[in-house]
């Protein structure tokens, strides 16, 4: 069966900025393990369409793992802003520096050694092992789970079905061209064996597919119902001095949005509790915005009230530091903090001068 899929992949492989085509690979062009690793970290819980531009910016600015390892933390976090799941960016730096210090700047061509690197779990280790080094390790992302569940008509709900799906994924992984096969089965799930309306008529595995024979493909994979996400509340303070400098803070390295640039604010507490009370980060005439910011994280929904003030030149903040306007880039903010900025900007009065308006 793997031969059939590889023949399909040779003709239909998706073009990716981090990918070595099957034709180039057969001609002796080897994948760059750094590019493979970087793309796999970025693609965790993130779509290919979203990742492409980020990947190109990263690989252009830091072309090698040594370049990334030498980068300033703040620069990397700023480039990652908007991609989400910010622990990935922190682990990205830790991993790059470990590869440089412990492996002389070369990713190890060994599955177990890859697993020992910061931020690399079983899936990423398998993906890098197979795609970069052509080692026969099975990958099992969401696309592959769907393909295996349908191919073998498995009705055990996810995540309980994962061990069973992995058994099948391993059995199908060939010893030869394991890297191309890994990308082929992921491409199959992304382009043909899609969550809704799978294109079974043009699928290279349509004949051996048990779910197609049973007519159950649209129902698979089954998933255990998710619990409702809780709602949390918080406050952010957007302050700007009359000279244009913005009051910002770098969030603690540990925790949500760790190491990212943001607006000073309160803790985020459960909606069932009283709204969190917090003092403004600097003395000023603070005014609550009429709107609110809503954002969804993996485990909860967040609602933020936004409070703004224009601050005097000599303001001394108790929280955060001032960043000159010519240094501050809204694109450096994570999405939830950028939403707060955009909310305030949308409410700015157009005819006011910079000295009269917050924005």
Beta strands, then each sheet from edge to edge (+ up, - down):
strand 1: 230-241
strand 2: 246-250
strand 3: 261-262
strand 4: 269-270
strand 5: 287-296
strand 6: 300-311
strand 7: 321-323
sheet 1: 4+ 1- 6- 5+
sheet 2: 3+ 2- 7+
end
